Amino acid sequence: MKAVIDLGSNSALLLVADEEQKPVLEESIITGLGRGVKATGLLSEEAMSDGLTAIQELTRQARSAGADQVEVVATMAMRIAKN
């Protein structure tokens, strides 16, 4: 099984799918990663910590569901942040 984590500006989304690409598990965690990034151009330490914690938790859930591969992709907040 494979899993993907979408680390967005406000939440982290997990999708685990089987070999036929049928969803096995879907989860989300609110992170607020992008809070303040438009104003400052930077991800705050708290936001980065929350994002990392979410990735770790969702990776744990993906592995528990049987995923042998976990990919993480990031969206806008990560693309525009200078840090």
N, C-alpha and C positions, 0 to 999 in steps of 0.2 A: 504494500500500500504506500501511497505517497500523500504528502501533506503540504499545504502552502499557508503561510501566515502573511496577511496583508497588513502592514503597519501603516495606518493612515494618520491623518492629522488629529483625529478624535478617538479612534478606537483601533484595536488590533483584532482582526478576523481570522479564524482558523477554518480550513476545510480539509478534511481527510477523505480520500476517495479510494475505492478498491481498484482492482486491475481493469474492470470494465468502466471505470470513471464514474461509478455511482457513489454519491455521498454516503459516508459512514458516520461522520461526526462533523458538526458545525458548532462553533463557539465564538463568543466575542467578549472582549474586555475593554472597558472605557479607559483610555490612557491620557487624553488631552495633550498628546505629544506636541501639537502645533500651537498650544496656548502662548501667545505673545510673539510668535516667530515673525509675523508680518510686521509688527511694530519695531522689533529689535534686530531682526535678521538672524537671530540665534535661538537655538533650542536651550531651554533652561536646564540646569542640573537636575532639578526635580522631575521635569518632563522626561529627560533621558533615562533617569532611574526608573520611572514608572513604565516607560516603553520597554526597557530591558527586562524588568520583572514580568511584564505581560508576555514577552517572547519566551522567556524561560518557562512560565506556567503553561502556555499553549503548546510548546514543544513537549513538555512532560505529558500533557493530555494526548497529543498526537502519537507519541511513542506508546502510551498505554493502550491506544486504540489499534496499535499494530503497524503504524507507519515506520518504514525503514528509511525513508528519505523525507526531510523537512526543508523546504525552501522558504526564505523570508524575502518579501519585496516591500519597498517603502514608497510612499506617495508624496504629495506636495510638500509637506513640512520638511521632509528630509532633503528634497531637491533644492529648496530655496535657502535652507539654513547655511550660514557660513561656517559653522562648526560641525 
